[in-house]
């Protein structure tokens, strides 16, 4: 029996219609990107989360990624531990064991395990360097990098839509994304039972640190999004879609007009949950500053400029004990 001891862990049971679904075919094929951009902009201003369909990523590739993800997490712990993210230093790639990352460390231990990979780079620095890839399952590295490339292509389309939604040129952010920080994450959330409190569940309440997140989740569910009045709303799986949400950088660029939304995961389904978030950010040294279309007499500047890498790395230091050491 599963019991949510803390009432703050409860969420509204809703249909997916409360988080809008956007058909982005006209963005992908460039037949009407402005219309899709306006729709995305309205949602970013009011919700910060949306489902996207007709995204162009092959279903066969997604299925293969899930098969390999499940096979990897089913490996003996000793094999996964050889790829511990601690061994990658500031590159921050590899396996993250249970409790190895805690995004809300003052309140919650994250009951999950992860694997992170990114675009290959020779120089070792925060978020850049070689991936730690497992020898098994077969084709793991090949398929994961194919999926990473597909997410990059989709991400660039969505970033262009955000620019258009702000009355900026579609390529406005491209100059800040010549060598962007990217993280393709594989996630495994074991089910929880018994009494569940704020002290430990899937992933604690947080906003995403970067520019854009593209999430594929399996059929199990467990994602919850906090609405503007502080209620937690379930974001159940919708077949054939990705969930997209904006991060802290977009909130800064828009002077708070678009909001980076709090979310968390609590898996009480009784089944293993897997999900595939792709985090697309800016170049490490890219300056994050309010865009000109979001400044007026009624909306004066509220933040100072900062760099993408500075902000993101600080958030990771807060979440990883080995970086604090």
C-alpha positions as CSV (number, residue, x, y, z in Angstrom):
1,X,0.0,0.0,0.0
2,X,1.3,3.5,-0.9
3,X,0.4,6.5,1.3
4,X,1.3,10.1,0.5
5,X,1.9,11.3,4.1
6,X,2.5,14.9,3.2
7,X,-0.5,16.6,1.5
8,X,1.8,18.8,-0.4
9,X,2.8,15.7,-2.4
10,X,-0.7,15.2,-3.8
11,X,-1.5,16.3,-7.3
12,X,-4.7,17.0,-9.2
13,X,-5.8,14.2,-11.5
14,X,-6.3,15.9,-14.8
15,X,-6.6,15.2,-18.5
16,X,-3.7,16.1,-20.6
17,X,-5.8,19.0,-22.1
18,X,-4.8,21.1,-19.1
19,X,-1.3,21.1,-20.5
20,X,-1.8,22.1,-24.1
21,X,-0.9,19.9,-27.1
22,X,0.6,21.8,-30.0
23,X,0.9,20.3,-33.5
24,X,4.3,21.6,-34.7
25,X,4.2,20.1,-38.2
26,X,4.1,23.6,-39.8
27,X,7.3,24.5,-37.8
28,X,9.1,21.4,-38.8
29,X,8.4,21.7,-42.5
30,X,8.6,25.6,-42.3
31,X,5.2,26.0,-43.9
32,X,3.9,28.3,-41.2
33,X,6.4,28.7,-38.4
34,X,5.0,32.0,-37.2
35,X,1.6,30.5,-36.3
36,X,3.2,27.7,-34.3
37,X,5.5,30.2,-32.7
38,X,2.6,32.4,-31.5
39,X,0.9,29.4,-30.0
40,X,4.1,28.3,-28.2
41,X,4.6,31.8,-27.0
42,X,1.2,32.1,-25.4
43,X,1.8,28.8,-23.6
44,X,5.2,29.8,-22.4
45,X,3.7,33.0,-21.0
46,X,0.9,31.2,-19.1
47,X,2.1,27.6,-18.4
48,X,5.7,27.0,-19.4
49,X,4.9,23.3,-20.3
50,X,3.4,21.9,-23.5
51,X,3.1,18.7,-25.4
52,X,4.3,18.7,-29.1
53,X,3.1,16.3,-31.7
54,X,4.2,15.7,-35.4
55,X,7.7,16.5,-34.3
56,X,9.4,14.4,-36.9
57,X,11.5,12.1,-34.6
58,X,11.0,8.5,-35.8
59,X,9.0,6.3,-33.4
60,X,11.4,3.4,-34.1
61,X,14.4,5.4,-32.9
62,X,12.5,6.3,-29.6
63,X,11.6,2.6,-29.0
64,X,15.2,1.5,-29.5
65,X,16.4,4.1,-27.1
66,X,14.0,2.9,-24.5
67,X,15.0,-0.7,-25.0
68,X,18.7,0.2,-24.5
69,X,17.9,2.4,-21.5
70,X,16.1,-0.4,-19.8
71,X,18.9,-2.9,-20.6
72,X,21.5,-0.5,-19.3
73,X,19.8,0.1,-15.9
74,X,19.2,-3.7,-15.6
75,X,23.0,-4.2,-15.6
76,X,24.7,-5.2,-12.3
77,X,25.4,-2.2,-10.2
78,X,29.2,-2.9,-10.3
79,X,29.2,-2.5,-14.1
80,X,27.3,0.8,-14.0
81,X,29.4,2.1,-11.2
82,X,32.5,1.8,-13.3
83,X,31.0,4.7,-15.3
84,X,30.2,6.8,-12.3
85,X,29.9,10.5,-13.3
86,X,32.5,11.3,-10.6
87,X,35.1,9.8,-12.8
88,X,34.4,12.3,-15.6
89,X,35.3,15.3,-13.4
90,X,33.8,18.6,-14.6
91,X,32.6,17.0,-17.8
92,X,29.7,15.5,-15.8
93,X,29.0,12.5,-18.0
94,X,28.2,8.9,-17.1
95,X,26.2,7.0,-14.5
96,X,24.6,8.7,-11.5
97,X,23.6,6.2,-8.8
98,X,20.7,6.5,-6.5
99,X,21.0,9.7,-4.4
100,X,24.0,10.8,-6.4
101,X,22.1,13.9,-7.6
102,X,19.6,15.8,-5.5
103,X,18.0,18.8,-7.2
104,X,16.2,20.0,-4.0
105,X,18.8,19.0,-1.4
106,X,17.4,21.0,1.5
107,X,14.1,19.0,1.3
108,X,14.4,15.9,-0.8
109,X,16.6,13.0,-1.7
110,X,16.1,11.9,-5.3
111,X,15.0,8.3,-5.7
112,X,16.3,7.8,-9.2
113,X,19.4,6.7,-11.2
114,X,20.6,8.4,-14.4
115,X,23.0,8.3,-17.3
116,X,24.2,11.5,-18.9
117,X,25.9,11.9,-22.3
118,X,26.5,14.8,-24.6
119,X,28.1,15.9,-27.9
120,X,31.7,14.8,-28.1
121,X,34.4,17.4,-27.4
122,X,38.1,17.0,-27.0
123,X,38.8,19.6,-24.3
124,X,37.8,18.6,-20.8
125,X,35.9,21.4,-19.1
126,X,32.6,21.8,-17.3
127,X,30.0,20.0,-19.5
128,X,32.5,19.2,-22.3
129,X,34.7,16.1,-22.8
130,X,34.5,12.4,-23.7
131,X,31.4,10.4,-22.9
132,X,31.7,7.3,-20.7
133,X,29.9,4.7,-22.8
134,X,29.1,1.2,-21.6
135,X,30.3,-1.8,-23.8
136,X,26.9,-3.4,-23.3
137,X,24.2,-3.3,-24.3
138,X,25.3,-3.6,-28.0
139,X,24.8,-0.4,-30.1
140,X,24.3,1.7,-27.0
141,X,26.7,4.5,-28.0
142,X,25.7,4.5,-31.7
143,X,21.9,4.7,-31.0
144,X,22.2,7.3,-28.2
145,X,24.3,9.6,-30.4
146,X,21.7,9.2,-33.2
147,X,19.0,10.2,-30.7
148,X,21.1,13.1,-29.5
149,X,21.4,14.4,-33.0
150,X,17.6,14.1,-33.5
151,X,17.0,16.0,-30.3
152,X,19.4,18.7,-31.4
153,X,17.5,19.2,-34.7
154,X,14.2,19.4,-32.9
155,X,15.6,21.7,-30.3
156,X,16.9,24.1,-32.9
157,X,13.4,24.3,-34.4
158,X,11.8,25.0,-31.1
159,X,14.4,27.6,-30.1
160,X,13.6,29.4,-33.4
161,X,9.9,29.3,-32.5
162,X,10.6,30.9,-29.2
163,X,12.6,33.7,-30.9
164,X,9.7,34.3,-33.4
165,X,7.2,34.4,-30.5
166,X,9.2,37.3,-29.0
167,X,9.1,39.2,-32.3
168,X,12.8,38.5,-32.9
169,X,14.4,36.9,-36.0
170,X,14.1,33.1,-36.1
171,X,17.9,32.8,-35.9
172,X,18.3,35.3,-33.0
173,X,19.7,32.7,-30.5
174,X,21.8,30.8,-33.0
175,X,24.8,33.1,-32.4
176,X,24.7,32.0,-28.7
177,X,24.5,28.3,-29.7
178,X,27.5,27.6,-31.9
179,X,28.8,25.0,-29.4
180,X,26.0,24.7,-26.9
181,X,25.9,22.7,-23.7
182,X,23.7,19.7,-24.3
183,X,22.8,16.8,-22.0
184,X,20.9,13.7,-23.1
185,X,19.8,12.0,-19.9
186,X,18.4,8.6,-19.4
187,X,16.3,8.2,-16.2
188,X,15.1,5.3,-14.2
189,X,12.6,5.8,-11.3
190,X,11.9,2.7,-9.3
191,X,8.4,2.6,-7.8
192,X,7.9,3.7,-4.2
193,X,5.5,2.1,-1.8
194,X,4.6,2.6,1.9
195,X,4.6,6.0,3.4
196,X,6.0,8.7,1.1
197,X,7.1,12.0,2.5
198,X,9.0,15.0,1.1
199,X,12.3,13.5,2.4
200,X,12.5,11.1,-0.5
201,X,10.8,10.6,-3.9
202,X,11.6,10.4,-7.6
203,X,13.0,13.9,-8.2
204,X,12.5,16.9,-6.0
205,X,10.8,20.1,-7.0
206,X,12.9,22.2,-9.3
207,X,13.0,24.4,-12.4
208,X,15.3,23.4,-15.2
209,X,18.6,25.2,-15.3
210,X,19.0,25.9,-19.0
211,X,17.2,27.1,-22.1
212,X,14.9,24.2,-23.2
213,X,14.0,20.7,-22.2
214,X,12.5,18.1,-24.5
215,X,11.2,15.1,-22.6
216,X,9.9,11.7,-23.7
217,X,8.3,9.7,-21.0
218,X,7.1,6.1,-21.0
219,X,3.5,5.0,-20.2
220,X,3.9,4.9,-16.4
221,X,3.5,8.6,-15.5
222,X,4.5,10.4,-12.4
223,X,5.5,13.9,-13.7
224,X,3.8,16.7,-11.9
225,X,3.9,20.4,-12.8
226,X,3.1,23.3,-10.5
227,X,0.5,25.7,-11.8
228,X,0.4,29.5,-11.2
229,X,-1.7,29.1,-8.0
230,X,0.7,26.6,-6.5
231,X,-1.3,23.4,-7.2
232,X,0.5,20.3,-8.5
233,X,-1.0,19.1,-11.8
234,X,-0.3,15.6,-13.3
235,X,1.3,15.6,-16.7
236,X,0.4,12.1,-17.9
237,X,2.0,10.5,-21.0
238,X,0.4,11.3,-24.3
239,X,1.3,8.9,-27.1
240,X,3.3,10.3,-30.0
241,X,4.3,13.5,-28.2
242,X,7.2,15.1,-26.4
243,X,6.8,17.3,-23.4
244,X,8.6,20.6,-23.8
245,X,9.4,23.1,-21.1
246,X,11.4,26.3,-20.9
247,X,14.2,26.8,-18.3
248,X,15.7,29.6,-16.3
249,X,17.6,31.1,-19.2
250,X,14.4,31.8,-21.1
251,X,12.9,33.4,-18.0
252,X,15.8,35.8,-17.9
253,X,15.8,36.5,-21.6
254,X,12.1,37.5,-21.4
255,X,12.4,39.6,-18.3
256,X,10.1,37.2,-16.5
257,X,7.4,37.3,-19.2
258,X,8.0,33.6,-19.9
259,X,8.3,31.5,-16.7
260,X,10.5,28.6,-15.8
261,X,8.0,26.3,-14.1
262,X,8.5,24.1,-11.1
263,X,8.1,20.3,-11.6
264,X,8.8,17.0,-9.9
265,X,8.3,13.2,-10.3
266,X,6.7,10.9,-7.8
267,X,6.4,7.3,-9.0
268,X,3.6,5.4,-7.1
269,X,2.5,3.3,-10.0
270,X,4.1,0.1,-8.8
271,X,6.1,-0.1,-12.0
272,X,9.5,1.0,-13.1
273,X,9.4,4.4,-14.8
274,X,11.8,5.5,-17.6
275,X,12.1,8.9,-19.2
276,X,14.4,10.6,-21.7
277,X,15.0,14.4,-21.1
278,X,17.2,16.3,-23.5
279,X,18.6,19.6,-22.1
280,X,19.6,22.2,-24.7
281,X,21.3,25.3,-23.5
282,X,23.7,27.9,-24.9
283,X,27.5,28.1,-25.4
284,X,29.3,28.0,-22.0
285,X,30.4,31.7,-22.3
286,X,27.2,33.0,-23.9
287,X,25.8,36.0,-22.1
288,X,22.2,35.7,-20.9
289,X,20.6,39.2,-21.0
290,X,17.0,40.5,-21.5
291,X,16.1,40.7,-25.2
292,X,15.1,44.2,-26.5
293,X,11.4,43.2,-27.1
294,X,10.9,42.4,-23.4
295,X,12.0,45.8,-22.1
296,X,9.6,48.8,-21.8
297,X,8.6,51.5,-19.4
298,X,6.1,49.1,-17.9
299,X,8.6,46.3,-17.7
300,X,12.0,47.6,-16.6
301,X,15.0,45.3,-16.2
302,X,14.7,42.9,-13.3
303,X,18.0,40.9,-13.6
304,X,21.6,41.4,-14.4
305,X,23.4,39.6,-17.2
306,X,25.2,36.4,-16.5
307,X,26.8,33.6,-18.5
308,X,25.1,30.3,-19.3
309,X,27.9,28.1,-18.0
310,X,28.3,30.1,-14.8
311,X,24.6,29.7,-14.0
312,X,24.3,26.0,-15.0
313,X,27.5,24.9,-13.2
314,X,26.5,26.6,-10.0
315,X,23.2,24.7,-10.0
316,X,25.1,21.4,-10.6
317,X,27.4,22.2,-7.7
318,X,24.4,22.6,-5.5
319,X,23.1,19.1,-6.6
320,X,26.3,17.0,-6.6
321,X,28.2,16.3,-3.5
322,X,31.5,15.5,-5.3
323,X,31.6,18.9,-6.9
324,X,31.3,20.5,-3.5
325,X,34.4,18.6,-2.4
